[in-house]
Amino acid sequence: MTKADIVNKISETTGIEKVAVQATVESFMKTIRESMMNGSNVYLRGFGSFVVKKRAEKKGRNISKNTTIVIPAHNIPSFKPAKSFVNQVKKRVK
């Protein structure tokens, strides 16, 4: 499912114009993105959590040059689904 599919589905379900739904979906994603870039987590009860995970510094290998490199510590965005959401998917998806 793509963003356009989501907009179409919401528009069909609610009767709201696609342009308004598109703006709402874009604003929703922008708000989550900005919150996470500021280091804040986003919690949507019953759906899941968008969290910023901290990765520690580690050593890696550059295989082509046969050298060891240091991968610096960094933060990455992550999504953790809610328990009820996970259970619903387990029941319905075969």
C-alpha positions, 0 to 999 in steps of 0.5 A: 500500500502506498501513500496514494492508496492510503489517501484514496482509502481514507477519502472513500471511507470518510467522504472528505476530499482527496486534497484535504486528506492528502494535506492531512497525511502529509502534515501527520508524517511531517509532524512525526518526522520533525519530532523524531529529528528533535529527539522526541519519540511519538506514541500512538496508543493502540498502533505503535511507537516511533522511537529514536534508537541510539546505536553505539560506536562499533568497528567494521571492515572494508572488505575491498581495502581489507582495513578496519573502520570505526562506525561512529555512534548514531541515532536511527528512527524505528517503529515498534508496533503496539501489542494489540496491533501485533496480535491482530496481524498474527490472527489475520495474516496467514 
